[in-house]
């Protein structure tokens, strides 16, 4: 077993041990569980990351490395030495004072009121790192990285025990072995971290988590392999936990791009922040905004216009009723040039009807640079729309030659919806001569998630989609490359199946074989006709044998 697998298993075991503690104290499945697990996980990550970087520091590193235990030596630092060390560390490294380290806390765990000490330590670390590790709301309020967590245990007598149990979980693990790992490692860890939180506090995390295979397809088709890009910007206006952004940034190169995002959900923004930190994108945290992208887009230029990006990806909500701000969006005919969905007369929270994804398609296109590329996940029904906002968008993206590819995915690839989905690929430079349409609906392997049947793309199927798309290749019953004029002739349909040739296979046979087959057909028909006549006679005979019952209607004497 490789070292990487061992580290992966140990990291997953840490997550499971934290969940075990929340379960033991009656917090499993509650809205607070995700916060407790992720914050303790991140606290341990911060502790080990700080120690790792401090030991590499040119000024103080040798002193810490030569000590039997770096954190015990760090306890001896003066306030001036601590501040001096902070000045040497990169901004992406979390700062921790000696009293914040895990060793310091663990040694104090036997003291009374330990839960208060743990909570205060987390708050202190959050305040110390607020400038570099906070996210902001659309109203410019900062959301700190840590909060108090032990007060979720309602029995005050058990809080110290709960805090000690959490400390015991993290004390037996060391993150230093994973700091050199990349996206492929942390994406799996992060997915495991999300498991079990799908219904936490009424929020379904799977709604914010795009399957990794789809994220890979989108990233590879937008960026290419081995492309030497530098200083590019990546944006997701409905970022969720950041799966699409992580895949995109990994494909470009972590040191070669900056990440921007916005999402209305507080929970998903917190998970996105954790995802960025794990993947060494702390420098982009200042660009993470919690807020409503459609009503208050936060990423703007100094003149108030929308900021333009090199790459934009999105997996927006498909349907969400928003009558309270529907008219506000409709009045912005420049931004929402195709219009917005009609308001519903009666709202059913369980069955939203307004196709909010159409607003996000327009926002994605508006957010691309003149040579920018984008991709968005949409319900497959959109690609054959015949009316409304959907039809107007279809016509615009075809007429402007912005659309250059569509991939229709297998059914049931998302955890919380059975809606068939497709991915639209845009190129604002309009350089493509043809549009590649791929029907991947027959791909994927089925598996069970709880009681639900799901599908997932396998590695070789991802390769098939990527290769076919890049080569703009026509493959029987799988893909077709069509011109923009052909699309217009088909009523602006982007469904691959509507362009597939209907093929009839002819097989040459001899005259003797032809006569033999015809004789067999005639014999079979003759036998069937004879059987039909026999059945007709039998039915008539049965009808003729029926007689009226003379006793019907007479009273019994």
Buried (B, 14 or more C-beta within 10 A) or exposed (E): EEEEEEBBEBBBBBBBBBBBBBEEBEBBEBBBBBBBBBBBBBBBBBBBBBBBBBBEBEEBBEBBEEBEEBBBBBBEBEEEBBEBBBEBBEEBBBBBBBEBBBBBBBEBBEEEEBBBBBBEBBBBBBEBBEEBBBBBBBEEEEBBBBBBBBEBBEEEEBBBBBBBBBBEBBBEBBBEBBEEBEBEBBBBBBBBBBBBBBEBEEBBBBBBBBBBBBBBBBBBBBBEEEEEBEEBBBBBBBBBBBBBBBBBBBBBBBEEBBBBBBBBBBBBBBBBBBBBBBBBBBBBBBBBBBBBBBBBBBBEEEEEEBBBBBBBBBBBBBBBBBEEEBEEBBEEEEBBEBBBBBBBEEEEEEEBBBBBBBBBBBBBBBBBBEEBBBBBBBBBBBBBBEEBBBBBBBBBBBEEBBBBBBBBBBBBBBBBBEBBBBBBBBBBBBEBEBBBBBBBBEBBEEEEEEEEEBBBBEEEBBEBBBEBBBEBBBBEEBBBBBEBEBBEEBEBBBBBEBBBEEEEEEEEEEEEEEEEEEEEEEEEEEEEEEEEEEEEEEEEEEEEEEEEEEEEEEEEE
